[in-house]
Structures are given as C-alpha cells and as structure tokens.
Amino acid sequence: MFHTSKVIDYIKIAIRNADTNYLTTHDFLDFNRVISETTGECQKYIVAKHHFCKIKVYDNGFIQFSGSIHKMRNSIHGIKAPFYDTLTKQQKAKYKGFNGNQFTIDDIFEIRNYLQMLFNCKPHQMVLQNIEFGVNTNINFNPNTYINGLLFHKGILFEEKHKRSFAQVVHQRYFLKIYNKSRQYGMAKNTLRVELKIFKMEEIKHIGVKTFADINTSTLNKAKDLLLKRFDEVVYFDNTINKKNLSTCQKEQINNYSNPRYWIDDLKPNHRDRHKKRLAKINKDNSTNLHQIIKQNIIQKCVIINQLSKNACV
C-alpha cells in the first residue's frame, strides 16, 4: 500500500470524447449558464458544482472538470472540517470543504472510478491540464515557526498571507506553497502542508503523467521526489537557532541572513551560494533543524510497502 497524506489534491482535467448528453442529464447535477455581471453576456458554457468541484460543458462539446478530489471524497463520505459544527448558518453556506485528513492512493483510485461513472469514460480520456502534488505533515512544533523563517526559492522571495501562516513562491510553471494546515481548519495536531501546484504540465513531463490513467505508485513516487527537490531548494532562516552558541562573526551574519531583502537586494546572484552554505551550516549546527524534521516527515508519509493495496485498480 502507498501511504500518503494527500499526494494529489487539486486537478483540472479535460474529458476527451465525452458524451455531453449523458453528463447533462444526470438528476443530481444542476447545470446553469454563466452570465457576466458587467456585460450581461452569456458565457459559452454551462457549469455545475458537485462536491466542491466544478464541471463545465462548453457549447462546442468540450468538458472540463476542476477542483480538489480530496475535498470531493470527504464530501461524498460526509467528512467535514473539525470546526464545522461551530460555524453559523451563514458561515456554513460559504463552507468550501475539507482536505486536511489522510488521503491514500486507494482514495485517489476511488475518486478516479467515481469520475469514470460520472463522465461515462475511461481514465485515459481524462487529460490532465493542471495538477497539485502535496503532503500534509504532522509535526511537534508550531508550523508558523518554520513558515516565518522562509526567505526565498530559486531567486524569488516568498509571499506571505493569512497572518504569516501561508507562504508561496510563484514561478512560470508552478507555485510552491508552504502553509499552516492546522490553522486553516482548526485541527488539533500541528499540520504543515508543502505543495507544488503545476499549471504547465511541461514541468512534470519526466514524471510521465498525462492522463488520470497514468496515476500509480511509480508516478506518485516521482512526484514525491520532485516535491522534495523543490523543498530542498528553499532557503530559510531557522528561528530555533541558539544565538548563545554563535561566534561574534556569526551573530553579525545572521542579522543579514534573517532578512529576505538582503538576499535579493544586497547580494548578487553569483554571490548567494557562498552565503547559503554558511547559513545552512549555522542552521544545522545551532538549531533543531526544522527543515530536516519536515523533510523526514514527508519521506515517512510517502512510503511504498512492496505492493499496491488489494483495493487499488490500476
């Protein structure tokens, strides 16, 4: 069995050669035509919301599905966020689903089978346009302690949101996101999420994923390796550094190293590597090394034990 906490979540897929009449006559799908509020112009598609996901059927017959398949499965099974019962009626009306619990490969295959039924198609007809790889890690420290030390990734500064509990870097082909999942859903366990949102599939061409039929333990393991690679490219300042153990020179250095603008504005790109190595050594020798703890947790969450679950249908 492949044990993972949500290797795949958000996807956008195009359904190739689908039967639009079959889809639009489902009793449980309510399709509506979208009208622009500014121009009053009708869009060239109808849309239905289904278990926190969207299905668009264009006038030319093109069908697109998008959303979190993790939220979809939880919704199908009636699994809600820990804070759901505390929400007001108005807040429940705006509730956007829950994806903070375990999501295994069996769950992924369950949703794949569900989509086959929904669209009356085979997995190879589900062409991936966007996909999100990520892992929820349970840690014994406040996720914000790590998030607040994030500096940059491949020369781009992290953007912070939601009271500094969410950080992301935007690249041309993908987003790298690191955020406090436990804060998002009021979860009891400290949970940090690390994810790659791929919006240009060229970025994962080497993984061999083109359609939903290509999702298996081998491709998910390659996705995990890519996630770890991007995570290890992160430059961060470990906020658990014990400054008492630092030399005078190192104390002066970390005043600069803890400042994201120093790396981008004051250091030329060809000078950063030397300072990155110095910071990495300070982090390793004088802190609890939060990055390494998170990395090992990701690896442990993504363990392959010999073979697929007996319930998996590849």
N, C-alpha and C positions, 0 to 999 in steps of 0.2 A: 504494500500500500504506500502511496505517496502522501505523507503527512505534511500539510502546509496550512498556514493561516492566510488564505486569500492570495495565491499566486496570481490569479486573474480576477479582475473585477469589471471595470467599465469596458464595454466593447461597442463598436459601431460596425455593423455588417450590412452588406448588400446581398439580397436574396436573388440568386441568378435563376432565370427561367421559372419564376414562381407563378402560381395560379392566383391572380388577384381576386377573382370571383370567389374562390374557396375561402380566402382570407377575410374578405369584406362581408361575408355572410355569416361569420361566427356570431352567435347570440350574445356572447359575453364581451364582444368588442364594440365600442361605441365610436365610430369614426365621424369626424367633423371637418369641414373645410375651414382653413385658417384665413381670416380676413385682416389685412393690415389696418391698425388703428389710425395710422397717419394718412394713408392714401385711400383707404376703403377698398383697395384692390384685393381680389381673391388670389390666394396662393395656388400654385399648380399642383397641389397635393392635398390629400385628406390625412388626418392624423388621429390616432387612438392612443390613450395612455393605458398601460397594462402592467400592474405590479411594479410601479415606479419606473417603468421603461416606456419608450415611445416607438410606435410603428407608423411609418409614413408610407403612403401609397400614392405615387405620382401619377398624373394623368397619362403619361406615356407607358405606364405599366411597371416602372421601376419601384422596388420595395426596399425600404431601409429600416433596420432595427437598431436602436441605440439605448444604452443605459447600463446600470450595474446589475450583472447577473447574480451577484451575491445578494443584493437587496431583493431581487426578484425571487430567489429561492426562499429567503426568510419570509417574504410576504406570502408566498404560496403556502408556507407551513405555519403562518400566523406568529412568527417570531418577531418581537418588537424590541426597540431600544430600552435599556434599563430605566430611563427616565419617562417612558411613555405614559405611565399611569398618573404621573404628576402634572401632565400637560392640561391646559384649559381646553375647552371645546374649540376655541379659535385657533389655538396652537396645534391641536390635533388635525385641524383642517389643512394646515400648512406642513404637516409632518412629511418628511422626504425619505423615510425608510431607514433601515439599519443594516450596516455591514461591518460591525465590529467584532463579530464572533468568528469561530473556526469555519473555514470554507475549504473542503478537501477536494481531491480530484474526483471522488465519487459524486460530490455535489455538482462539480462542473459538468460531468457526463450526464447527470440527471437533468440539468438545465438544457444541455445540448439535445437530449431526447425530447424534452418539452418543446423546444423550438422546432424540432422536426415535425412534431404533431401540429404545432400552431401554424406553420407555414406549408405543411404537406410537402416537405422537401428532404433531401439528404444533406449530411454535413458538408460535402464538397460543394454544395450550391451556396453555402453561407460564406461569402467572401469578406475577409476582414479588412476594414478600412482604417480603423483606429483600435488600439488595444492598450490596456493598462496592466502592468505587472507590479505586484507589490506584496509586502509581507507585514503583518501586524506582529510586533514583538512585545512580549511581556517582560518588563524589567523591574528591578527593585529600587529604582530612583525616579524622581520626577522627570518626565520626558523633556520638560522645558529647560532643565539644567543643561541638556545636550543641545537642544534647538537654539538656545540663546548664545551658544558659542560658535555657531556656524558662520563661516567667513565667506568663502566663495567656492565655485566649482568650475574648473576649466576656464578661468579668467573672468567669470561673471559673478557678481555679488548675489547673495541670497536676498529675496524679497520676503519681508515678514508681514504677517497678517494675524487677525484674531488675537490681539493682545500678546503677540510674540509666541503664540503656541503653534504657529504654522509658518513654514519657510519653503520657498521654492526657487528654482532657477529655471529660466526659460531659454531653451536652445532652439535651433531651427527645426530639428526633427523630433524633439522630445522635451518634456518637462521632468525635472527631478524634484519630487516633493517629499518633505520630511515633516511630520506633524504629530501633535498630541491627540491620539485617537480616543484615549480615555476621557479627556476633557470634552471632546466633541459630543460624546454620548452619555456622560455621567457614569462611566464604568468604574467598578471598584478597583480593578487591577490597573497599575500603571502600564499603559499600552502606547507604544510609539509605532507609527507607520512610516515605512520607507517605500516609495513607489516611483516607477517610471511610467509616464503617460506618453505613449508613442502615437504621434499623429502623422508621421510619414513612414510608411511601412518599410522603406528602404533601410531604415535604421536597424531593423531586425531581420534583414534578408538572410543573414548567415544562420539564423535560428531555424529557418525552414518552415515558417508559419505563414500560410497564405489564406487558408480556409479553416473553418471550425474542425474539419476532418483531421487537420494537422496537429491538433492539441493532444498531446500524450505525455508520458513521463519523460521521454527524451527531450522534447522541445521545451517542456516546462523546466527541466534541469538546466538547459542552455539559457533560458530566460532568467533563472536564478543566478547563473554565473554573470550575466550581463548586469543584473541589478547590483551584485556585489562589486563588480568592476567600477561601476559609476559611483557607488557608495564610497569605495576606497579612494576615489579621486577627489573627494570632498576635503577641503582644507578647513580645519576648525581649531578653536581655542578651547581647551578642556577647562571648564570652570571649577574643577576639583583640584587644580594644581595647588600644592602646598608651597606657598611662596617662601616660607621659612627655610626651606632646603635649597633655595636658589642662590647662585652667586650674585654679586653685585651687577656683573655684566648681564646675566640672565634676567634679573629684575628690570633692568633698563630695556632689554629686548622685548619682554612681554608687554610692556606699556604700548609698544608699537604693534606687536603681533596680535593683540586682542582687539585692535581697531581695524575693521574691514576696509576702511578708506585708505589706510596705509598701504595695503597690499596692491590696490588698484591705482591709486593716485600717486603714491610716492615711489613705488618700486617699478622699474621697467620689467616687462615680461621675461626677459632673458636673465634677470637677477633674482627672480622669485624662487627658483628651485633651491638655491642655497639656503634661503631663509625658511622655506618649507621644511627642509630637512632638520634645521635647528629647532623649529617649533615642534616637529614630530618627536624629536629626542626629548625635549622638555616635557611634552605630554606623556611620553612613555615612562620616563624616569621619575616623574614627580607628581603624578596624578593617579586616579583609579582607572584611567584609560577607558572612558565611557564608549568611545568609538569601537574599541575592540570587543567590549562586552556586547554591544548591539550587534556587531558583525557575527560573533559566535552564536548569538541567539537566532539570527537569520538563518545561519547554516543548520542549526539544530531543528529549526522549524521546517526545513526543506530537506528531509532525509528520505531517501529511497530505500525501502527494505525489500530487496530481491525482486519482487514482482508486484503487479498491479493488484488492487483489491479484486476479490472474486465478483464484485458487483459492477466492475468497470466494463464498459462496452466500447472498445476502440475500433 
